[in-house]
């Protein structure tokens, strides 16, 4: 009986530590999701074509950004491991190498967006009017990609030091810049007149309504605001004093960059494989028309906002597991990992309840089109089915990243999402002549469920194996 009580108190104590670490991360993730949601909502209020353009454009640049973000997340377990071991003097050089990588990836991604978008849209047979607006949107947003890469490197460093609140405040700054920027640039003078009346100055009334292109400009401005804010904070805050981050810049070092890429690139690719599953589906269903694309994007946005809860827990779990391993306590690291997975399961049940209660009012914020609302609602309710597997797979992956076991996670993600998820989805979506009818967008969402469930099962097997192996070596 006493051992049961002791275990309960241990779980409660660790859960409290994990939640305290993850809540600011969740706030930051929600703020960034809020930027995406505001883009979709405000462009949707402009026109269905603007909404389709922003949706299709985001389906290209968001995976690139998340590939960079995931790669730079490799810095978090590196920093957390060294902080757990008390090796503060080794952190600064690691962060500098991450900043070099961030700058390179940011510039490369921006060039890919500006040079490759029109080619991809032609290959995917996106309607000409949507493709033209989406290209303009991407060209504008590309200017902010290097800035968001630098921000993500600094955030990974801060999270690894157990300082997760700065990302929250700076993400809120980005949201505060993004929303009014969207309104001003998407709707222009007519929007301001509709909000404030004809009393506003004449030059404001004459501002052009830029639609999707204006949304891209506002996105880039908010990215630079976040980057500059994080740079300012890390130079001023005493929380980073043991590292002396901005003293004596370190030139690129092959060995440290290789370490970061060895850990981080599989993380980035794993996230990229997951996100591009949704991206490819968005492009594949474009032939079904603007209504389907808009409903699909709205459903993804609503469910993505709720996904921020288990995702944030996963990021905190990486820090906690890596920190315990750095301190040389493999048994505690394994306990932390599985306790976090259990908390993730509880969050999945909460997410399902929130979807049931809030889906209808959430969808009404995005569009007034009755057809879009009806289809989006049916997709969101279908998403309730894979909340458990989605939450489990992301937290299992987070724990494995704490062990720096990232390459197998990448392989599992590739197999589960692309072969199982997209394969099943495409088969069900397009149908088989003479066997069963095409399910359209519903088939693709059923495929998502299959892919996420497969990933959860394989990642659970891997975590058990890695945790036991590390414990046996200690």
Secondary structure by P-SEA (a helix, b strand, c coil): caaaaaaaaaaaaaaaaaaaaaaaaaaaaaaaaaaaaaaaaaaaaacaaaaaaaaaaaacaaaaaaaaaaaaaaaaaaaaaaaaaccccccaaaaaaaaaaaaaaaaaaaaaaaccaaaaaaaacccaaaaaaaaaaaaaaccaaaaaaaaaaaaaaaaaaccaaaaaaaaaaaaaaaaaaaaaccccaaaaaaacccccccccccccccaaaaaaaaaaaaaaaaaaaaaaaaaccccccccccccccccccaaaaaaaaaccaaaaaaaaaaaaaaaaaaaaaccccaaaaaaaaaaaaaaaaaaaaaaaaaaaaaaaaaaaaaaccaaaaaaaaaaaaaaaaaaaaaaaaaaaccaaaaaaaccccaaaaaaaaaaaaaaccaaaaaaaaaaaaaaaaaacccaaaaaaaaaaccccaaaaaaaaaacccccccccaaaaaaaaaaaaaaaaaaaaaaaaaaaaaaaaaac
